[in-house]
Amino acid sequence: MKTSLSVVIPFHNEEENVERVVAEIGAALRASAIPYELVCVNSGSTDRTGSITSALATRDKLIRTVVVDRKGYGLAVLSGLAVAEKEWVTVVSGDGQTDPRDILKAYAVMEITGADFIKPRRFTRDDGMHRRVISFLCSATMKLVFRLPGWDFMGPPKIIKREVLRQLALESEDRFIDTELLLKMKALGARMEEVGVTYRKRTGGVGKVGIRTVGEYLVNIVRWRLHHARLVEAKVRDHRLQSRPAADSSASAR
């Protein structure tokens, strides 16, 4: 039987995209016989996003909803990850720009390689020059400052083993959560594989990435660089120690 997958989907004012995004991801996973759940996070939406996700969950037992009172991409991701129950977890933005076939591609690479984490790289993008420039500048800065492996650190769909995810103690409530994930995966010594994906044009709603995103990144770069030992290395080490007694006791019981 295939490994089960939780798909966390943050939505903030995406009433034009919710039904299509949920339907096409569910259809792709069913066609591939992947056991799954869709965790739809309504992140501070002021439109019909919340009512739509609730209605979808009522009709389909494989769809779960989480409500977050205030917006924040990282906060929505953290809220979704907290309730995810499957063996592997992926996060896909609710704007419809991720092709579900790329989720299947990342999943297949995970199966074949046995990696702890699959990181996408968007080789084909149809999201506008300003988004490509912002993404390039952020990725180049992160690579320079933190010497992270790979490229395109904000791109979806990432897939991670839930047992590894638990060791990371993620905390970023903004879009820096993607980089935090990579920083802690590197500190953990987890095995990562990169896979090429596409990024589609938004067909509904309004984009959420802009100059404010750059400002958030600049602030976070300074904070996480200055306090790297406390924010990254110590957190990963502490969670390793916390999880070890349970593992040891279960081994003794056997």
C-alpha positions as CSV (number, residue, x, y, z in Angstrom):
1,M,0.0,0.0,0.0
2,K,1.2,3.5,-0.8
3,T,2.4,5.8,1.9
4,S,-0.3,8.2,3.1
5,L,-0.1,11.9,2.5
6,S,-1.5,15.0,4.3
7,V,-1.9,18.0,2.1
8,V,-2.0,21.3,4.0
9,I,-3.6,24.1,2.0
10,P,-3.5,27.6,3.5
11,F,-6.3,29.9,2.1
12,H,-6.5,33.6,2.7
13,N,-9.3,35.3,0.7
14,E,-9.3,32.7,-2.0
15,E,-13.0,32.2,-2.6
16,E,-12.4,32.1,-6.4
17,N,-9.9,29.2,-6.1
18,V,-10.9,27.0,-3.1
19,E,-13.2,24.6,-4.9
20,R,-11.0,24.1,-7.9
21,V,-7.8,23.7,-5.9
22,V,-9.4,21.1,-3.6
23,A,-11.1,19.3,-6.4
24,E,-8.1,18.9,-8.6
25,I,-5.7,17.9,-5.9
26,G,-8.1,15.3,-4.6
27,A,-8.7,13.9,-8.1
28,A,-4.9,13.6,-8.7
29,L,-4.3,11.8,-5.5
30,R,-7.3,9.4,-6.0
31,A,-6.2,8.6,-9.5
32,S,-2.7,7.6,-8.1
33,A,-4.2,5.5,-5.3
34,I,-2.5,7.6,-2.7
35,P,-4.2,7.5,0.8
36,Y,-4.6,11.2,1.7
37,E,-6.3,13.9,3.7
38,L,-6.7,17.6,2.7
39,V,-6.3,20.0,5.5
40,C,-7.8,23.3,4.4
41,V,-6.7,26.2,6.6
42,N,-8.9,29.3,6.5
43,S,-6.4,32.0,7.5
44,G,-8.1,35.2,8.6
45,S,-10.3,35.4,5.4
46,T,-12.9,38.1,5.1
47,D,-14.6,36.7,2.0
48,R,-16.5,33.4,1.5
49,T,-13.4,31.2,1.8
50,G,-14.4,29.9,5.3
51,S,-18.0,28.9,4.3
52,I,-16.7,27.2,1.1
53,T,-14.1,25.1,3.0
54,S,-16.7,24.1,5.6
55,A,-19.2,23.0,3.0
56,L,-16.5,20.9,1.2
57,A,-15.6,19.2,4.5
58,T,-19.2,18.4,5.2
59,R,-19.5,16.6,1.8
60,D,-16.1,14.8,1.9
61,K,-14.7,13.0,4.9
62,L,-11.2,13.3,3.5
63,I,-11.3,17.1,3.8
64,R,-10.6,18.7,7.2
65,T,-10.8,22.4,8.1
66,V,-8.8,24.5,10.4
67,V,-9.8,28.1,11.2
68,V,-7.2,30.7,12.1
69,D,-8.5,34.1,13.3
70,R,-5.7,36.2,11.8
71,K,-3.8,36.0,8.6
72,G,-0.2,34.9,8.2
73,Y,1.1,32.3,5.8
74,G,3.4,30.7,8.4
75,L,0.8,30.7,11.0
76,A,-1.7,28.9,8.7
77,V,1.0,26.3,7.8
78,L,1.8,25.7,11.5
79,S,-1.9,25.3,12.3
80,G,-2.4,22.8,9.4
81,L,0.7,20.8,10.3
82,A,-0.4,20.6,13.9
83,V,-3.4,18.5,12.9
84,A,-1.9,16.6,10.0
85,E,-2.1,12.8,10.6
86,K,-0.6,11.0,7.6
87,E,2.9,9.6,7.3
88,W,4.1,12.3,4.8
89,V,3.1,15.9,4.7
90,T,3.1,18.5,2.0
91,V,2.1,22.2,1.9
92,V,0.4,23.7,-1.2
93,S,-0.7,27.4,-1.4
94,G,-4.4,27.9,-2.0
95,D,-3.9,30.1,-5.0
96,G,-4.0,27.3,-7.6
97,Q,-0.6,27.9,-8.9
98,T,0.8,24.5,-8.0
99,D,0.1,21.8,-10.5
100,P,-1.2,18.7,-8.7
101,R,1.0,16.6,-11.1
102,D,4.0,18.1,-9.3
103,I,2.8,16.8,-6.0
104,L,2.7,13.4,-7.6
105,K,6.2,13.9,-9.0
106,A,7.6,15.0,-5.6
107,Y,5.9,12.0,-4.0
108,A,7.4,9.6,-6.5
109,V,10.9,11.0,-5.9
110,M,10.3,10.5,-2.2
111,E,9.3,6.9,-2.8
112,I,12.2,6.1,-5.0
113,T,15.0,7.8,-3.1
114,G,13.8,7.3,0.5
115,A,14.7,10.9,1.3
116,D,13.5,12.7,4.4
117,F,12.5,15.8,2.5
118,I,11.7,16.7,-1.1
119,K,12.3,20.3,-2.1
120,P,11.0,21.6,-5.4
121,R,12.6,24.0,-7.8
122,R,10.4,26.0,-10.2
123,F,12.1,25.8,-13.6
124,T,9.0,27.0,-15.4
125,R,7.1,30.0,-14.0
126,D,4.1,31.9,-15.2
127,D,3.5,34.2,-12.2
128,G,4.9,37.5,-13.4
129,M,8.3,39.2,-13.5
130,H,7.9,40.9,-10.1
131,R,7.3,37.5,-8.4
132,R,10.3,35.9,-10.1
133,V,12.5,38.8,-9.1
134,I,11.4,38.7,-5.5
135,S,11.9,34.9,-5.4
136,F,15.4,35.1,-7.0
137,L,16.5,37.9,-4.6
138,C,15.3,36.0,-1.5
139,S,16.8,32.7,-2.6
140,A,20.1,34.3,-3.5
141,T,20.3,36.0,-0.2
142,M,19.4,32.9,1.8
143,K,22.0,30.9,-0.1
144,L,24.7,33.5,0.5
145,V,23.9,34.1,4.2
146,F,23.0,30.6,5.3
147,R,24.7,28.4,2.7
148,L,21.6,26.4,2.1
149,P,21.6,23.6,-0.4
150,G,19.6,23.8,-3.6
151,W,17.7,26.8,-4.9
152,D,14.2,28.3,-4.9
153,F,13.6,27.9,-1.2
154,M,10.0,29.2,-1.2
155,G,8.6,27.0,-4.0
156,P,5.9,24.4,-3.4
157,P,5.1,21.5,-3.1
158,K,7.6,20.4,-0.4
159,I,7.1,16.9,1.0
160,I,8.5,15.9,4.4
161,K,8.2,12.8,6.6
162,R,6.0,13.6,9.6
163,E,8.4,11.8,12.0
164,V,11.1,14.2,10.8
165,L,8.8,17.2,10.9
166,R,8.2,16.7,14.6
167,Q,11.8,17.3,15.3
168,L,12.0,20.7,13.7
169,A,9.9,22.8,16.2
170,L,8.9,25.2,13.5
171,E,7.8,28.7,14.7
172,S,7.8,31.3,11.9
173,E,4.3,32.8,11.4
174,D,5.2,34.5,8.1
175,R,6.7,33.3,4.8
176,F,10.1,32.8,6.4
177,I,8.7,29.4,7.5
178,D,10.0,27.9,4.2
179,T,13.6,29.0,5.0
180,E,13.3,28.0,8.6
181,L,12.3,24.5,7.5
182,L,15.4,24.2,5.3
183,L,17.7,25.7,8.0
184,K,16.5,23.1,10.6
185,M,16.6,20.2,8.1
186,K,20.2,21.1,7.4
187,A,21.0,21.2,11.1
188,L,19.2,17.9,11.6
189,G,21.3,16.3,8.9
190,A,18.2,15.1,7.0
191,R,18.5,13.8,3.5
192,M,17.0,16.2,0.9
193,E,16.3,15.7,-2.8
194,E,15.4,18.5,-5.2
195,V,12.8,18.0,-8.0
196,G,11.9,20.3,-10.9
197,V,8.4,21.6,-11.0
198,T,6.2,24.2,-12.8
199,Y,4.4,27.2,-11.4
200,R,1.1,28.2,-13.0
201,K,-0.5,31.5,-13.6
202,R,-3.0,32.6,-11.0
203,T,-6.5,32.5,-12.6
204,G,-8.5,34.0,-9.7
205,G,-8.1,36.1,-6.6
206,V,-5.3,38.5,-5.8
207,G,-1.6,37.7,-5.2
208,K,-0.3,38.0,-1.6
209,V,3.5,38.3,-2.3
210,G,4.8,41.8,-2.6
211,I,7.3,44.4,-1.2
212,R,6.1,43.5,2.4
213,T,7.3,40.0,1.9
214,V,10.8,41.3,1.1
215,G,10.7,43.4,4.3
216,E,9.8,40.4,6.3
217,Y,12.6,38.4,4.8
218,L,15.2,41.1,5.5
219,V,14.1,41.3,9.2
220,N,14.2,37.5,9.5
221,I,17.6,37.2,7.8
222,V,19.1,39.4,10.5
223,R,17.3,37.7,13.3
224,W,18.0,34.1,12.3
225,R,21.7,34.9,11.3
226,L,22.4,36.6,14.6
227,H,20.7,34.0,16.7
228,H,21.3,30.9,14.6
229,A,22.6,28.8,17.4
230,R,19.6,29.4,19.6
231,L,16.9,29.4,17.0
232,V,18.1,26.5,14.9
233,E,20.8,24.3,16.4
234,A,19.5,24.3,20.0
235,K,15.9,23.8,19.0
236,V,16.8,20.7,16.8
237,R,19.1,19.3,19.5
238,D,16.5,19.8,22.3
239,H,13.7,18.0,20.3
240,R,16.1,15.2,19.4
241,L,16.7,14.7,23.2
242,Q,13.0,14.9,24.0
243,S,12.0,12.3,21.5
244,R,14.8,9.8,22.4
245,P,13.4,8.5,25.7
246,A,10.2,7.4,24.0
247,A,12.1,5.7,21.2
248,D,14.4,4.0,23.7
249,S,11.6,2.7,26.0
250,S,9.7,1.3,23.0
251,A,12.9,-0.5,21.9
252,S,13.4,-1.9,25.4
253,A,9.8,-3.1,25.4
254,R,10.4,-5.1,22.3
